[in-house]
């Protein structure tokens, strides 16, 4: 059967703007990603679905690229009987497990203190779950991992691409080099690698920016003709955009390394210098970006950290260069 991929674009309340969903007509009617939980997005989705000739009840399954609210929210409007498939690391987020959120709170309280964040800012943690009102509350029905084929879509292979989210996956069709890329590679913006707590059994916290760079490099192993993205237009010159993203990443890290060559800093002190206008309003976003740069520099041997009192201080290694 000849597959047809339809793009459906719905609005979000987030600064990133509209989000893309994809409907694939193969052996089964599969929805890739599920927008954000607002009535506006639901009405827009239904209207576009009607124009293609379908209703929500026609959908056989939903597959998600990752767990962020703007990619899963409309699952709560879709029938409970509908199978929902994603990477196993998405499950604790989409089911909104209370025990996990308590662990989440404890992890970030400890982490932010170790980053040198003033205790006054810890009140921000109570707002962390605010955006989850736009997400769904339902568990995954089945999970996918590296190398799997999508159920009912045997030509589409799963590639794990952690970084922007620990649960992030993309789908690659080798027959024509098409990829459905979620937020892994976006044309006009670089995705934020977001800090998440470790999973049970993991001894260390994830290093999302280091993972993201590795996931970008992994894309070089595939002959990709174009990427259908989670936001904005398709990416057609994939290798050039990967090089651009990696180059920009090195430039940002060099900026941080220059600060550390002046004197040692805590993570929070660097965050305040990198994002003076927004760090108070977007603490977790800016701290995720900052720790990402330091993880990258530490991985490359350009900086080292030492514990002073309850927090870590980072310093440049003498003669160090970035990357």
Buried (B, 14 or more C-beta within 10 A) or exposed (E): EEBEBBBBBBBBBBEBEBBBBBBBBBEBBBBBBBBBBBEEBBEBBBEBBEEEEBEBEEBBBBBBBBBBBBBBBBBBBBEEEBBBBBBEBBBBBBBBBEEBBEBBBEBBBEBBBBBBBEEEBBEBBEEBEEBBEBBBEBEBEEBBEEEBEBBBBEBBBBBBBBBBBBBBBBBBBEEEBBBBBBBBBBBEEBBBBBBBBEEEEEEEBBBBBBBBBBBBEBBEEBEBEBBBBBBBBBBEEBEEBBEEBBEEBBEBBBBBBEBBBEEBBBBBBBBBBBBEEEBEEBBBBBBBBBBBBBBBBBBBEBBBBEEEEEBBBBBBBEEBEBB
